[in-house]
Amino acid sequence: MSAERLSLLQESHAFDPAPVRQELSDRHVPFDTMTPAPRCEQALDSALRRGQRVAVVGVSGAGKSSVTATVLGPLVEGLVPLPIPVSMEQPQVATDPVAFAAHIVRVVAHWVQTAQPKQAGSARQITNQTQPGQRVRRQRFSVTPEWLSAKLELSYELQQVAAENPPTSGQVLAQARQILDLIASEGLRPVLVLDDTDKWLNTAWQDNAVAVRAGFFGRVIRVIAEDLASAAAVAVHTEYLTDPDYQAAAGFLDATVRVPPVPDAAGVRRILARRAALALGDDISREATVLDGLIDDAAVEILYAHYAGGTPDLRRRILYVAHTALTLACDSGAEVMGPAHLDLAISEVTHD
């Protein structure tokens, strides 16, 4: 029976280190429930409700996106997350304030299209005017349809504003500001979510990453604060903290929330248990026992020791290793994922 349940975990990718954005809040175990002081999720929530721009600081894989997704989850009242992807766009989107503002408008036009199928024609036409001849690729965003599809008048007003084609840079900025003001007029707090900035660490992936990073922190953050006057959650890798451009932008970021490390093996067990419960269709309240007979306690201790022995990269040093160990256990027909599977998985991952 345990072997069958392990196979179910593997088939459902329970320990997938890179789930889609919509799954982050469900899979995340809040750090505030694992550490003595509520200095992570609660601190971020309080800062955003005050309209602040928050640097969410941590290494790659520490949980910055998961923390933000949890605080701005679909059941949270009063806060409206506006995920604005920047790392995969043309460099000027991340470095030129006007291009960034225009990008916000395009993203919102897409949301209107997705949330209001009857209005899709107008929104699609807006997008095609920007990218003639290209097919619109649908993306999934966590902000639709909870806050938008139920507000027909707001959707219509956003569509009207997004359809404008302002001729000057100042008017483009004003257009983006008007969109944020319309959302706020509904008693909601719009929050710009910029959580893909770790991509600029790798100059092999993007040869101008350093210049893009400098432009983002040197120019765009200031515009978010002064011209758009918007709350924001900005992912900041720990390596960025010593960048002169980030340090210059620090005055436009009102608060800093540091993602803490997982404190102990019990925290690792909770992280795996939450994902296992979701994969097996068990009640989340059964997290304390869902791993019984599936993962040996000694294996969890080994996993935590591996995580604690390096950078606090939860994604790679906990989830990726657990994912690999689960595959090894299933391939061997094991009833329980044990220490030997963890040791071999760590060896394989270390030599990748």
N, C-alpha and C positions, 0 to 999 in steps of 0.2 A: 504493500500500500504506500509506504514512504517513497519507494522508487517511482511509483506512478505520480505522486505529488511533486517529486523533484522534476520529473519530465514535464509536468504541467508548468512549473516555474520556468523551465528552460524554453518551452514552446511559446510562452507568453512574454518572454524577454523581461522577466520580473526585475532583474538587476541591470537592465539596459542603462549604460552610463550617459546616454544622450537621448532622453525622451523628448517628444515634441512639446512646444511651449504650453499647450493646453493641459498637459499632464503634470506640470511642475508643482502646482499648488497642492494637488491631491497626494503626490508622492512625498512631499517635503515634510520632514519632522522638524518643527520649529526649534531653533537653537535655544530660544528662551525657555523651552520646556526641558532642555538638557543641561543648562548651565544655571548656577545659583542666582545670577542677577539678570533681569530682562533688559538687556542692552542691545538687542539686535532687532527682531521683528517689531517689538513694542516701540522702540526708539524710532524706527523708520516710519511706522504708522503715525506716531505723534508729530514728527517733523513734517510729513507730507500734509497732514491735516492743517498744519499752520501755514501751508503754502510755501514751504522751504524747498530749496534745491539741495539734494542730499548726495554726497559721494558715498557709494556703497563699495567699500574697500575689501579686497581679498585677492588671493592668487587665482589663476585660472583653475576652474573646477572646485573652488571652495564652497560655492553655493550662492553666489551673488544673484543670479537670475532666479533661483528657487526662492530665496528670501523675498525678493521683490514681487514675484508672482503670488506668493502667499499673502503678503500684505495687501496686494491689489487684486485679490481673487474675486471670482464672480459673485460670491456671497457677501462681499464687503460693501457696506452702505456709504454713500457720500463721496467716494473716490472713484474717478474714472481713469483707468490706465490707457494711455495712448502710446502703444509700442511703436517707436519710430526707428526702423532698421537703417543703419548708416554704413556699416562696414562693407556691405556688398554693393553699395551704390557707387556712382562716379565720385572720385575724390572731392570734387567741389561741393558735393552735398554735405560733407563733413567739415569742410574748411571755409566755405563761403556762406556767411549768414543769410544772404538773400536766397541762395540755392537751397539752403536748409529749410527756410520758411516755405519756399515753394514745394519742397518735398513733403512737408506736413500737410499742405493743401491737397496734394495728390493722394496721399495716404488716406486722408479723411474722405475724399471723393470715392475712393475704393470701398471704404466701409459703408458709405451710403448705398453704393451699388449692391453690396453684399446683404446689407440689412433690409433693404427695400427693393425686392426684385421688380416691382412694378415701375420703379424709378430707374432701373438699371440702364436704360437706354441713354439717358442724359449723362449719367456718371461715366458710362463707357465711352461716350463721345468726348467727354472732357479728357479722359486718359489718352484716347487715341490722338487727340490734337497734340499732345505732348510727345507721343511716340507713334508717328504715322506708320501704318502698314504692319505693326507688330500686334500679335495676339495678346490679349490681356491674360496674364497668368494669375489664377486665383490663389490667394494666400489665406491661411487661417489665422485669425487674430482673436485673442481672448476677450476683446471689448465688444464683439458683436455676438448675439443681438441683444444682450441683457439690458444695456443702457440706451440703445439707439432704436431698435426696431419697435419698441413700445412707445416711442415718442415721435409720432408722425409729424407733428408741427416742427419739432427741432430738426428732424431729418430733412424736411423740405427746406428749412432755412439754411441748413448747412450746405445742401445741394446748390442753393441759389448763390451763396457766397463763393463756394468752390468753383462755380461755373464762370466767375468773373475772370477777366484776363488783364490784370493791372499792368500798365505800361512802365512804371517806374519802380526802382528798388524799394523806396519808402512805402509805396502802395502794396507791394508784395508782402512786406513785413506787417503792414496794417491788416491785410487780408488774413494772414495766419493768426494775428492777435484777435481779429473779429470772430474767427472760428472758436478760439479758446473762450472768448467772452460769451458766445452763444451757449456753450456747454455750461459755463458757470452760472448763466442766468436761470438754469433749471435747478439751481441749488446743489450742483455737483462740483467737485473739485477736480479739474482736469490735471493729470499728471503725465508729463512726458517721460517715457521710459526708454532709456538709451543703455541697453545692457549687452551690446555686442562689440564693445570697444576693445576687448582682449585681442581681437583679430589684428590690431595694429602692433602687437608685440613682434610678430614674425616678419622680418624684412624679406625672407625668402618667398613668403606668400604674397607680399605686397612690397615691391622694392622702394616705394615712397612712403612707407608706413610712418617713419619718423616725422616727415613733413606733414602728413595728414593728421597725425596725433597733435602736432604743434598747432596746426590751424584750428582743430576742434577745440582744444582747451584754451587757445589764445584768442579765438574770435567768437566761435559759436556759443560757448558757455556764457559769455558776456551778453550776447543778444538774447538768450533765453531769460537772463535775469533782468535786463534793462528794457528791451523792446517787447518781449512777449510776456514778461512778468508772470511766468508760469512755475508751478511746482514741478520738480523733476527728480527722478531717481537715475543717477548716472553711475554705471559700473566703472570702477577705477582699479586697475591692477596695481599691486603693491610696487611694481617697478616704476610706475608712473609718478609716484610720490616725490621722487627726486628730480623730475623733469622741471626745468625752469618755467616752461609754459604752463604746466599744471600748477606750479606754485604761484604763478601770476594770476591764475584763474581762481585760486582758492578763496579770494575775496568775494567771488560771485557764487560760491557754493556755501550755503548757510550752515550746513551740518555734515558731520562725517559719521557713518555707521560702519564699524569693522565687523566682518563676518568672523565669528570665533571658530576655533577648531572644535571638532567633536571631542568631548572631554574624556571619554572612557569607553571601555568595551560594551557597557550597557547601552551607550548611545549608538554604537555601531549596530548592536542587535536590534534596536528600535528602528533604525533606518532600513535594515533588511526586512524586518517584520512588517513594516508599513507596506512595502512594495510586494511582499509575499501575500499579504492579506488581500490586496487589490487584485493581484494576479489570480488567486485561487477563489475569488468571490466571497471571501470570509468577511465578517463584520470587523470594521476597524477596531472596535472595542476589544477584539480578541488578539490584538497585537502581542500581548505579553506571552501568549502560548502558541501562536501560529507556527513558530519555528521549532517547537518541541518535536523531537523525532526526525527532524529534517536537516538541521545544521548543528553539529556538535559544539558545545560551549567552548571547548579548547580551540576549535577552528576560529570562532569569533575572537578569542583572545589573540591568536596569531594575526588575524586580519587587523585588529586594532594596533598591535605592536608594529606592523608594517606601516600603517598610516602614520602613527606617531613618530616613526623614525625618519620621516622626510617632510617635504612641504605639505601643508594641510590641504591637499588636493583630494577632496572627497570623491570626485568623479573617477579619477584614475586609480587612486590608492585604496579605495574601498569598493566602489561599484564595479569598476573594470575587473579588478582582481576577483571579486565575488562572482561576476558573470563568467569569467574564465574557469574558476573552480567548479561552478555548477555544471558547466559543459563537461569537464573532466569526470565529475562524479556520475553524470548521466551516461557518458560514453563507457564507463567501466561497470555500469549496472549496479552501482552502489545504492544502498538503502538510505544512507546518511552522508551528507557532505562533511568530511572530517578533516583533521589536521594535514593528512598527506595530500589531499586535494589542494588545500590552501598553500602548502609549501611548494608544490609543483607549479601552481598558478603564479605565485610570486616570482618563481624562477623564470617562467616563461615571459611574464610581463616585464621583468627587469632586463631581459635580454632582447626585447623588441627593438 
